Amino acid sequence: MQTPVHPHTPPPDDPWAGLRAYTAARIALGRTGTSVPLRESLAFRLAHAHARDAVYSTLDLPHLTAGLKTLALPVCTVRSRAETREQYLHRPDYGRQLAEECRQQMQEAAAPEAAVVIILADGLSATAVNEHALPLLHELLPKLRQAGFRLAPVVLAEQARVALSDDIGEVLGARLALMLIGERPGLSAPHSLGAYLTYAPRPGRTDEARNCVSNIRPEGLSYVAAADKLFYLIQESLRRQLSGVALKDETGLLEG
């Protein structure tokens, strides 16, 4: 006969608790009958709502502009051909092209001798850029400046896809474009930042010509680690005059 459990006796240790400490994935949710417990069902709906909110979030331009000024960086704000969020979601090609008036504006600010243009783009989660772009730049910029790389004005890009960096880089005459953009939100990470690096940016470039460092956030790849990876890739890209599948992150091999 099973001994009854006293109502104030704490529940037995959860054997999954240790694993949950290392992942945000939904594991060992338990069940109530043929379904998951109510608390897990509500948590799933909340995570889905956060992901949807992230898609429709907007760049906090005052916050980003003020932060960039503390880093002594000039700022230029542009947008793609997509005039609304709905158009951006339905016409990805518009998000890859500069609005014509912005193109003319940027041509006046062109800096042909610039090595790198840094672009902060909303992508599919402006929340990620609002939260993580400035802390990452705090780690990355001193490395770029110490190495002597000349920077073009930082570009804040709204309704932007990754390939908009090709248009921007070409207009500004930069040798390399680095776009920090909000990644597609997931149910466990609605605010993950991605960094895309393209050497000799110009319209028509494809994804094989880019390097990507993803999942930049405190719960993922730290700002310090991401800055180290990006600095290495930028240095090697400019030295070897290439990016994409031909450029590998060999920092681990160097440490070995």
N, C-alpha and C positions, 0 to 999 in steps of 0.2 A: 504494500500500500504506500502510495506516494505521500511524503510528509508535506502538509500544507505550508505554503509560504506566508509568513507574517506580513500584513499589509504595509508595514514600515520597513521591511527588509529591502535594501537596495538591489536592483536587478543585477544579474551576473554580468561580468565584463563582456563587452562586445568584441568578439574575435576579429571583426573587421576594422575596429577603431584605428589600429596602427596603420593599416593601408590607406584609410581615408585621409590620414594626415599628410600623405604624399601625392594626392590627386584630387582634382575637382570633379572627376568623372562620377557619374551616378552608379554606384556599386552597392550591392547587398541592401536593396531598398526595403526588403521585407514584403509581406503581402497581407491583405485582409480578404479572406475568401479567394476569389479569382482575380482580384485587383491589387494595386499597390495601396499602401496606407494613405489616408487623406492628407497628412502633412507632406508626403512626397509628391502627391498629385498637385497640391497647391504650390509647392516649391518649383515644380516643373512649369506651371503656368506663369509664375512670377519671372522665372528665368527667360521664358519665351517673350514676355512683355518687355523685359530689359533689352533683349536682342532687337525687337521691333523698334523700340525707342532709339536705340543706337543708330539704326539705319536712317532714321529721320532727324537725328541730331544735327546741329549746325556748329560751325567753327565759332569759338568765342574770340572774335577778332580783337576787342579791346584788351582782353587778358593776354593773348598771344603777342600783340603788338607791344604792349608794355613790357612783357618779359624779354622780347627780342631787343628792345631798346636798352635794357640793363646789360645785355650782352654786347652792346655797341654795334648792332647790326642794322643797316638800313632795310626797310621793308617795302614790298610792293604787293598790292592785292589785285588778284585777277579772278576770272571765272571762265568756265568752259562754255561751249555753245549751248549747253543745256540750261534753259532759263528757269525751270522749276524742278523740284525733286522728283515729281512724277515723270517728267520728260527725261531726267537723268537715269531713272530706273528702267524706262522703256526703250531708250535710245542710247546704249553704251557708246556708240560711235561719237555722239555729241560730247560725251565726257572726255574724249581723247583729243579734242580740238579746242584751241583758244577762241574765245569770242573775238570778233574782228576788232572791236574798239580796244580790247585789252592788248591785242597784238601791236597795234599802233602805239599804245602807251608804253609797252615794254621796249619797242625799238628805240625809243628815245633814251631808255636807261641801259642800253646794251653796253657790255663791258668785254670787248673781245679778248682781253688779256686775262680774264678770270679763269681760274682752274676749275672751280667748283661752284655750282649753284645749288642751294638747299631749298627744297620746296616742301611746305607743310600743306597737305591736301586732306580734305575731309574723307574722301573715299566712301566706304560703307559704314564708317563709325567715326564721326567727328569727335565723339566723346574720347576716343583713344588719343587723338591728337591734342585735344584740350588738356588731358591729364598727363601725357607722357612725353610729348615733343620737347618741351622746355627742359625738363630734367635730363633727357638724353643729350640735348645740345650743350648743357652745362658740362657734361663729361667729354663730349667730342670736340667742341670748338677749341679748347686750349691745345689739343693735340694737332689740329689742323694749322693753327696759328704758329705754333712752335716749329712746325715743319716748313713754314713759309708759304703755304698755299694761299693764293689770292682768292677771295670769295666775292661772288656777285651778290647783289641785294637778295635777301631772303624773300621768297615768293609765297604768299598765302593764297592758295588756290581753292575756290569753291566749286562744287559739283564736278569734282575731278576724278578721272580714272588714272591708272599708273602711266599710260602712254602720253598723258598730257605733258609729262616731263620732257618728252622728245621735242614737242613744239616749243616749250619754254626754254629749254637748253639751247636750241638752235637760234631762237630770236635773241637771246642774251649773249650768244657767242661763247658759252662756257664749254670747256673741254669735257666736263663730266657733270652729270645731273644726279643728285641724291634726293629722292622723294621719300618723305616720312608720311605715311598714309594709314588711315584707319582700315584694318582688315575686316573681312566679312565676319560679323559677330556670330559667336556660337552660344549654346545654352550655358556653357560654363565660363565663357570669356567674351563678353560684349564690348570690351574696351582694349583689344589687343592691337598694338602698333606694328606696322611692317615698314621696312626700309628697302627701297629699290634703287640700285646703282646702275647707271648706264653711261658707258664711255662714248664720246662723240655723238651726243643725242641729236636725233633728227627724225622727222616724220617718216614712218615706214619701218622703224625698228620693231622687232618682234621680241617675245619674251626670252628667246634663247640668247639674246644679247644683253640680258640683265642679270645682276646678282641680287639675291633677296636674303635679308636677315629678318626673320619673323618672330612673332610671339614676344615682343618687347613689352614688358610690364613687370611689376614687382613680383607677381606670382609665376612669371615665366622666365624669360631671359632678362637679367638685370641690366640697368642702364650702363653700368661700368663694363660688363661683359659685351654688351651690344656696341658700345663706343669703341672698344678694343678691336672687335671684329670689323667694324666699318672703317676704322682708320687703316687697318692692315689692307683691306680690299681697295680703298681709295688710293693708297700709296702704290700698290701693285698695279692697279688699273692705269694710273697715269704713267707709271714707269714702263709698263709693257704695252701701253696703248691698245688695250682691249678690255672687254668685260663679258660676262655671261658664262656660257658653258666652258669657255677656254680659260677662265680664271677661277681657280680653286682656292678655298680657304686652307692654307697649309700651315697655319699657326701651330696646330698640334704636332705636325711633323718637325717643325723647327724646335719646339720644346723638347722633343724626344732626342 
